[in-house]
């Protein structure tokens, strides 16, 4: 199956809503022939049709898709633990063009956020108080160059 189009996904979503298409079964068929585009198409159709599929069954396709935007859409429209499913998919993937670079910025951001959270429990960052003092001095006009 070719990469999903809006028209195709909407048509399949209508069939999902009517009950004439079992998207989960179609995803399994697509996996049996290693067709990541079909997996993405049926998973998006299921989500649009109101029956999103579990992340663990779908997100291995992300590392096989050429279109990163399609991978992001797919990750946004599944149920369950997306992060775990994506990390598991990258871990299982052995192709040189894996989604690892796509995931790295997110993992760095998560680490930075975790670090910020852990340091905020220890009290404010020392520079925060310097900045606050600078704002107070500027408000009083006692900063060098202020009022020139």
KANORVEN-V925367 format. One record per pair of residues at least 12 apart in sequence whose ideal C-beta (glycine too) atoms are under 6 Angstrom apart, sorted by sequence separation. I is the first residue (numbers start at 1). GAP is how many residues later the second one is. D is the distance in whole Angstrom. If there is no record, write none. Layout:
BEGIN
((I & GAP & D) (I & GAP & D))
END
This chain:
BEGIN
((27 & 12 & 5) (90 & 13 & 6) (27 & 15 & 5) (43 & 15 & 5) (26 & 16 & 4) (23 & 19 & 5) (58 & 20 & 5) (40 & 21 & 5) (23 & 22 & 6) (39 & 22 & 4) (23 & 23 & 4) (55 & 23 & 4) (56 & 24 & 6) (36 & 25 & 4) (52 & 25 & 6) (53 & 25 & 6) (54 & 25 & 6) (55 & 25 & 4) (52 & 26 & 6) (54 & 26 & 5) (59 & 26 & 4) (63 & 26 & 5) (52 & 27 & 5) (55 & 27 & 5) (59 & 27 & 5) (62 & 27 & 6) (36 & 28 & 4) (16 & 29 & 6) (24 & 29 & 6) (36 & 29 & 5) (56 & 29 & 5) (60 & 29 & 5) (16 & 30 & 6) (40 & 30 & 6) (47 & 30 & 4) (55 & 30 & 4) (59 & 30 & 5) (63 & 30 & 4) (43 & 31 & 6) (13 & 32 & 5) (17 & 32 & 5) (12 & 33 & 3) (16 & 33 & 3) (3 & 34 & 5) (40 & 34 & 5) (68 & 34 & 6) (9 & 35 & 5) (13 & 35 & 4) (16 & 35 & 6) (63 & 35 & 5) (1 & 36 & 6) (4 & 36 & 6) (9 & 36 & 5) (13 & 36 & 4) (63 & 36 & 4) (1 & 37 & 4) (4 & 37 & 4) (62 & 37 & 5) (9 & 39 & 6) (1 & 40 & 6) (4 & 40 & 6))
END
